[in-house]
């Protein structure tokens, strides 16, 4: 079966990502993996390019992400998030690991360095904790449809067009929800300044 036919069959069967992940995790189902690869591979590559990688590097990173998905499929926990969130978290981590390995800085032994304490001061820690708590509360107060769009945009780094496609909504609706969410967040967070 060709890649296009496999993806077409996936769409016809209307299987969701969770069902495909379950097939990969439990049965090492190559066809289910291929469907996930066809669906997420190009999106991961596009994300890597938007993050500054060249096309070859982006392709390589996308392959690494999908290989990690295949090897660690049984670690996916549906109660902790969507399949796409899990895959894009893997993508983020793979990219960070690659950047660390490619660092152009020569190795320096930490015993020879004079470093400040990495611990934040008490006041700075308090401010950071307070800010995190306030942002979390502000997000929790958003209506679920607005919160979902904001999370997909910032946590999963999805463009608005992909969000619209994923949620089966018109692009204008996604933009409206984001604009309303930003206004509510700005209003809520400016009050506490």
Number of C-alpha atoms within 10 A of each C-alpha: 8 7 13 11 11 16 20 13 14 21 12 9 9 10 13 12 17 15 13 19 25 18 18 23 20 10 10 16 15 12 17 23 21 19 24 24 22 16 15 18 20 14 16 24 24 17 21 22 16 12 12 10 17 13 13 11 16 22 19 14 22 25 17 16 26 22 14 15 23 19 13 12 20 15 10 18 14 12 6 9 10 14 19 16 16 18 22 21 15 17 25 19 13 17 21 12 11 12 11 11 9 9 9 8 7 6 7 8 7 8 7 7 8 7 8 6 7 6 8 10 10 9 9 11 12 12 12 13 11 12 15 12 12 15 14 11 14 18 21 11 15 17 12 11 13 20 18 16 21 24 14 18 16 10 12 19 17 21 12 20 14 17 22 18 12 11 13 10 13 13 15 12 12 23 17 12 18 20 14 15 22 16 12 16 17 12 12 17 15 9 7 8 6
